[in-house]
Amino acid sequence: MAQATAMQYNQDYSANSEPKKDIAESVLRSADRSTKQATGVSLFHILTIGSIGASIALFLSGKRLEGIFVGLWAPTFEALKTASDKKRES
């Protein structure tokens, strides 16, 4: 297992080239940056608040399982924000 991981690492990061660019991360970082410039609030924070609001609305309207499901999105958005920030710092 360790050998396979090392081989994958060597394919992704060679001494002569930069790491492969992750397009999804780049798009999320760009969207977050432009949202923050326009509103002053991170896109991920807006999605988190929206998820919590939608979850409460669904739960109170009797769609409890859907409300719980949507409520679980909030930590995912915050994790994406943390990962985006850490990638940007390094």
N, C-alpha and C positions, 0 to 999 in steps of 0.2 A: 504494500500500500504506500509506504513512504517513498519507494522508488518511483512509483507511478506519479505521485505528487511532485517529486523533484523533476521528472521529465516534463510534466505539464508546465511547471514553473520555468524551466529552461526554454520551452517553446514560446511562452508568453513574454518572457523578459530575457533577451539576449544582451550580451555586454555591449554590442554595437548599436542597439536600437532602443527606442523608448518603449514603455509598456503600450500594449494595444489600447486604443481609445474606446471607451465604453460609450456608445451613442446614446443609450437610454439615460445614463447618468448625466451626460452633457446636456441633453434636452431638459431634464428635470432641473438641473442647476440653472440653465438659462431662463426657464419659465419662472423659477423662484426669484431670480435676480430681477427680472422685469416686473414681476408682481410687487416685489418689495419696493422698487423705485416708484411705481405708480400709486401704491396704497400705504406704504410704510410698514406693512405687515407681510410676513412670509406666506407664500402660497400654502405651505404645509400646515401652518397654523390655521389658516382659513379653512382648509379641508378638514382639519381636526374639529374645529368648532361646528362646521356644517354636519359632520358625521354624528357628533353628539346631539345636535339639535334634531336631526332626522331620526336618530335612534329614539329619543324621547317622544317625538311625535308618533312614530310607529307603535311604540310600546303603549302609549296612552290611547291610541285608536283601536287597540285590541289585537294588533298584529305583533304579539309579543316575541315570537321567534325571529321575525324579520328585524324587529327593533334590537334584539340582542346581537344578531348578525352584523347589522350596520354599526352598532356600538363598538364592535371589535375592530373596526377600521381605524379608530382614533390612534391607538398605540402604533399601528403600522405607519401612519403618516408621520408621527413624531420620530419613529426609528429611521424613516427615509430622510428626514431633516437632519438628524444627527449624522447619518452616514454621508450625506451630501456635504455637511460642514467639515467633517473630518477629512474627507477626500480633498476638499479645497485647501485646507491648512497644510497638508503634506505636499 
